[in-house]
Amino acid sequence: MQTASVAAICSVGAYIVFDSVHTPPFTGVHLNIEFDESILDIDTLIPGWIGPGS
């Protein structure tokens, strides 16, 4: 479960590992996205819930 508070910065991290004969293993993608606070509080996703009036 991931929780984000309404703040100006939202960080997303991902790690990619390749393991094959031709490509040596490696990791590392990190993404830092800055959002305006008004964008983060527009919607909340709830499983099975489409939106107001649904």
Backbone as numpy.savetxt, mean C-alpha at the origin, in Angstrom:
# Nx Ny Nz CAx CAy CAz Cx Cy Cz
-3.04 -7.60 8.77 -3.88 -6.42 8.77 -3.00 -5.18 8.77
-3.31 -4.24 7.90 -2.58 -2.99 7.83 -3.49 -1.86 8.25
-2.98 -0.96 9.05 -3.76 0.18 9.51 -3.01 1.45 9.16
-3.72 2.41 8.62 -3.12 3.71 8.32 -3.95 4.79 8.98
-3.29 5.69 9.64 -4.01 6.82 10.23 -4.09 7.93 9.20
-4.98 8.87 9.43 -5.11 10.00 8.53 -3.93 10.92 8.79
-2.98 10.86 7.90 -1.76 11.65 8.03 -1.31 12.07 6.64
-0.29 12.89 6.58 0.17 13.43 5.31 1.05 12.45 4.54
1.60 11.43 5.20 2.52 10.51 4.53 2.05 9.08 4.71
2.05 8.33 3.62 1.70 6.90 3.66 2.86 6.14 3.02
3.41 5.16 3.71 4.54 4.39 3.19 4.10 2.99 2.81
4.56 2.53 1.65 4.27 1.19 1.17 5.60 0.51 0.87
5.79 -0.69 1.38 7.04 -1.39 1.13 6.79 -2.73 0.47
7.66 -3.14 -0.41 7.56 -4.44 -1.06 8.97 -4.98 -1.28
9.10 -6.27 -1.19 10.40 -6.89 -1.38 10.27 -7.98 -2.43
11.17 -7.96 -3.40 11.12 -8.91 -4.51 12.39 -9.77 -4.46
12.23 -11.08 -4.55 13.37 -11.98 -4.53 13.28 -12.90 -5.74
14.33 -12.90 -6.54 14.42 -13.82 -7.67 15.46 -14.88 -7.32
15.14 -16.11 -7.60 16.07 -17.19 -7.32 16.04 -18.16 -8.50
17.00 -18.00 -9.36 17.10 -18.90 -10.51 18.57 -19.07 -10.86
18.83 -19.88 -11.83 20.21 -20.15 -12.23 20.83 -18.91 -12.88
20.03 -18.13 -13.62 20.57 -17.01 -14.39 20.55 -15.69 -13.65
19.71 -15.55 -12.63 19.60 -14.28 -11.91 19.92 -14.50 -10.44
20.93 -13.81 -9.92 21.22 -13.96 -8.49 20.10 -13.38 -7.64
19.86 -13.94 -6.47 18.79 -13.43 -5.61 19.04 -11.98 -5.20
17.98 -11.19 -5.15 18.09 -9.83 -4.65 16.75 -9.39 -4.09
16.76 -8.32 -3.33 15.53 -7.80 -2.74 15.52 -6.30 -2.89
14.34 -5.74 -2.71 14.29 -4.36 -2.39 13.56 -3.37 -3.23
12.31 -3.20 -2.99 11.57 -2.06 -3.53 10.92 -1.38 -2.34
11.10 -0.09 -2.23 10.44 0.68 -1.18 9.86 1.93 -1.81
8.61 2.20 -1.51 7.91 3.33 -2.11 7.34 4.20 -1.01
7.62 5.47 -1.05 7.09 6.41 -0.08 6.23 7.42 -0.83
4.93 7.42 -0.56 3.99 8.30 -1.26 3.45 9.32 -0.28
3.41 10.57 -0.68 2.84 11.61 0.15 1.48 12.01 -0.40
0.45 11.87 0.44 -0.91 12.22 0.08 -1.38 13.41 0.92
-2.29 14.17 0.37 -2.97 15.19 1.14 -3.92 14.50 2.11
-4.09 15.02 3.30 -4.95 14.39 4.31 -6.38 14.18 3.82
-6.90 15.08 3.00 -8.27 14.95 2.53 -8.45 13.74 1.62
-7.41 13.29 0.94 -7.50 12.13 0.07 -7.61 10.85 0.91
-6.89 10.78 2.02 -6.87 9.56 2.82 -8.18 9.30 3.54
-8.99 10.33 3.81 -10.23 10.08 4.54 -11.46 10.07 3.64
-11.28 9.94 2.32 -12.41 9.92 1.39 -13.23 8.64 1.53
-12.58 7.49 1.63 -13.30 6.22 1.58 -12.63 5.20 2.48
-13.42 4.27 2.96 -12.92 3.14 3.73 -13.41 1.88 3.04
-12.52 0.95 2.78 -12.89 -0.28 2.11 -13.26 -1.33 3.15
-14.46 -1.86 3.04 -14.94 -2.92 3.92 -15.35 -4.08 3.02
-14.85 -5.31 3.27 -15.21 -6.44 2.41 -16.72 -6.60 2.29
-17.21 -6.69 1.06 -18.62 -6.88 0.80 -19.44 -5.61 0.81
-18.81 -4.48 1.04 -19.53 -3.20 1.09 -19.13 -2.37 -0.11
-20.09 -1.99 -0.94 -19.80 -1.25 -2.16 -19.75 0.25 -1.92
-20.69 0.80 -1.21 -20.71 2.23 -0.95 -22.05 2.66 -0.42
-22.21 3.96 -0.17 -23.48 4.47 0.35 -24.64 4.11 -0.57
-25.74 3.67 0.00 -26.92 3.33 -0.77 -26.90 1.96 -1.41
-25.85 1.18 -1.16 -25.78 -0.15 -1.80 -26.55 -1.18 -1.01
